[in-house]
Amino acid sequence: MNATLDAQTADGRVVITFPESAVPAQERESFIAFIKAEWEARQNRFTEKDARVLADEVDTSWWDKNRERILRSI
């Protein structure tokens, strides 16, 4: 499949689009979470404490999404 990732600007905003069918739902959520984390990192000056809190949230989210798959493979 040849999926295209597009970026357009309109009304002072950048809009990123790609075909919904190009990426499974869980991977889309992960991709969007990555973009949000990158955005936050660039907008803020994290303290070390802030970075640890974010890392804990990401770890928890990852475990919640992958727990069953990991436990089944053990």
N, C-alpha and C positions, 0 to 999 in steps of 0.2 A: 504494500500500500504506500502511496506517495502522499503523505499528509503535509500540509503547509502550515507553518506557524507565521501568522501575520501580525504586524504591529502598525497601528494607525494612530494619528493624532487628530483630536477633535475637541473643540472647546477647552483647550488647555490641558487635556488629558491624553494619556497614551492608553490605547485599548489593544490588548493582545488577544488574538483569537486563533483557534485551531479546531479541526473537526472533532466533535464529541466522540464520534465512533473511532477515532484514531488512537485513543488511549483508554485503557480500562479504568473504571471509576476509582478504584483504590489508588492507582498510579496518578490519576488526575489530582486527587486530594493531596497526595504527597508532593506533587509538583507545585501546586498552589501554596501549600504550607512552606515549601522552600522559598518561593518568591516572597511571601509575606515576611518570613524570617530575614531574608536578605534586605528587604525594604526597611524593616525595623532597625536592623543593624546600621544601615546607611543614614537613617533619620536621627538616630539617637547616639549619644555617647554612653554606651553601656559601662556600668561599673562591673567589677569582677562578680559581685553578688548578682547583678542583673543577668549576666551571662550564665551563671550557674542555674538560676531559676529557669531561664529559657531552655537550657540544656536538659534539665529535669523534666520539663514539660514535653520536649521532643522525645526523650527516652520513654516516658510514660505512654505517649501517643503511639510510638512505634511498637512497644510491647503489646498494647491493647489491640493493635491491628494485626500483629504477627504471632500472637501467643499460641493460638490453636495450631497453626502450621508448624511452629517450632516444636511444640509438645508432641504432635503426631509423628514427627521425624525422629524423636528420641527413642 
